[in-house]
Amino acid sequence: MGYAKPSARIFIAGDLGPGLAVTPERAQGHYLTHVMRLAEGDAVALFNGRDGEWRAVIAGGGRHAVTLACETQTRPQRAEPDVWLAFAPLKKTPTDFLIEKTTELGVSRLIPVFTRHTATERVKVERLRAHAIEAAEQCERLSVPEVAEPVTLERLLAEWPAGRTLLVLDETGGGAPIAAALAENATTPPCHGILIGPEGGFSFNELDALRKLAFVTPVGVGPRILRAETAALAALSCWQALVGDWR
Amino acid sequence: MGYAKPSARIFIAGDLGPGLAVTPERAQGHYLTHVMRLAEGDAVALFNGRDGEWRAVIAGGGRHAVTLACETQTRPQRAEPDVWLAFAPLKKTPTDFLIEKTTELGVSRLIPVFTRHTATERVKVERLRAHAIEAAEQCERLSVPEVAEPVTLERLLAEWPAGRTLLVLDETGGGAPIAAALAENATTPPCHGILIGPEGGFSFNELDALRKLAFVTPVGVGPRILRAETAALAALSCWQALVGDWR
């Protein structure tokens, strides 16, 4: 066929399929026509997390509404790793960074968690969701990680699903080396969560409660002090390499 | 003893030892007295990459020069992993990020490499060095990674030391999964390098040349597109977990 690769790639909430007409969000329309300067007939890549990736063309529209016409599926939908990341919210820049990088690294669900020493009290979930969409658009993922409503650590643990292992980054040095812990906790299919504490660490009581839970495995990531967002990336990278889809 | 942990931690080029007087750089003196607002008698943690970590106190000095007196060694020097990262320079923010995060993750040597598709033509090595020092101060490392002078890819490969494996991130999908490649290339002591290409990828000729070298192992990090700096962190995390000091 020899089509050039579309220069823009956007996430669509609705269905994608042969001949379907798609109306992107207003901000996306603005992006296509004003930022990317695309015009009628130009190609755009679309994905919705269910129907694979589609090549569409700009079918029309004016200043405020663009219509896209789906043409052909360019990639089928595929199963993606099932790995959650629960994290104590950080300041704006490191949180944005965490969302962007963990999306690239294939996280399936992001859960902001309030712990005793969490410095931030408010989380703008819609902002995080928009950021996850943007990151997914740019890294060619076929899905967008879900960003859950923030919960307290207590509630996260009380409602943790049966059968899902929770790897807790334990910076006190008490955890098993992460590679060994992953090897021991490999399930088929792998179904894990990773919990990263705040910059101030977990409180003594929190760590004590975590260690008593059967589904929790405390893990360590070496002798240096990692920032929370670095620890999140490191743990997720090891997970993908050892039990996820980098194998 | 019950000393409070010093609130400031700085890298010193000179020797550290019992009773030694140390004069920090002028910018460091400014940081201690004006930013951290420390005064005579206040404690500062010092390290130089050779003599472990020392508790020192501000012994005197005025507006423009501070003197520190070494008191006791708080941590002995320890051997650190021997892992190099060669990377095609990125824009300012992702390069800063790469330096900061790979320092936390324990890289021993950072080498800026110019490839065919490297977008940046100039590298401010002194800036990168200052950034590596700052990151090492903050992550409690006992050393600062060396930042080498930039080289071309050709020269990097021509001068690559015998006995050191080079893991090349191959985004064309031709490489072995990183965990498998690390298991196969584990040496004692581990002595590796990791090479990350530019955003535009390696050229066809570069990849061809790399694949022909006996010390090169092309590796892959899964089906999603990672930004260059994310790939660097992911590869280094896997290295530490599987053959470095996270075991």
Interface residues (C-beta under 8 A of the other chain):
Chain A: R78 F97 K101 E104 L105 G106 Q138 C139 E140 R141 P177 I178 A179 A180 G220 V221 G222 P223 R224 I225 L226 R227 T230 L233 A234 A235 S237 C238 Q240 A241 L242 G244 D245 W246 R247
Chain B: R78 F97 K101 E104 L105 G106 Q138 C139 E140 R141 P177 I178 A179 A180 G220 V221 G222 P223 R224 I225 L226 R227 T230 L233 A234 A235 S237 C238 Q240 A241 L242 G244 D245 W246 R247
